[in-house]
Amino acid sequence: MSSSLEKLVEDIIKESQAKAEEVRKQGLSQVEETIAHAKAEAIREADQITRNVKAEADAVRNRVVSQARQKARLAHLAERNRIVREVLKDVRTGLLEFARDARAYRPFLLKAIALGVEAVPSESVKVALSERDLERFNGTKLFEDALFTAQSRTRKVTVSEEPIQTIGGAVVMSEDGKIRAHCTFEAKLELMESQLLAELAKILFGP
């Protein structure tokens, strides 16, 4: 091989080696750039996942705390209501005891009948009592006294033979039964219950 040919082959080899080295360097640079991009993307995704997990964990924690608070609040309200209901039950028991004492109870019953007579616009009314009150007061001056006490144009009071279910008090009605005035302990408590509940809650648990 002549020296010129050898020189040409040598130059071609060198040029090929140079190109190969350049291609290798470019390839390494692209690989490094790809790796760096992938690493940065992975870090961003990891940060986002971490944020999402933290946000979800915070949401779960807040939800659990909120549910616990709500449960505690409901339990507290239930206990308050139970106590208030127990007090109201004691009130009814006290009224029942009061109604058993005929001497102490008669003035209340007289006033209840008088209020019922005043509330029913009729010249003749019927008064319904509990079975116990019928036995104790039927045939006494109770109804005459109630009529005298009432500020009403009613002139006649008759006693219903049908007893009512009540702790105490009376139901006064027109002769045809269409108009009724409920003057019983239960009716009074029902009217006052919301006020009583508020007052009891204030007394028992504070404002």
Secondary structure, 3 states (H helix, E strand, C coil): CCHHHHHHHHHHHHHHHHHHHHHHHHHHHHHHHHHHHHHHHHHHHHHHHHHHHHHHHHHHHHHHHHHHHHHHHHHHHHHHHHHHHHHHHHHHHHHHHHHHCHHHHHHHHHHHHHHHHHHCCCCEEEEECCHHHHHHHCCCCHHHHHHHHCCCCCCEEEECCCCCCCCCEEEEEECCCCCEEEEEHHHHHHHHHHHHHHHHHHHHHCC
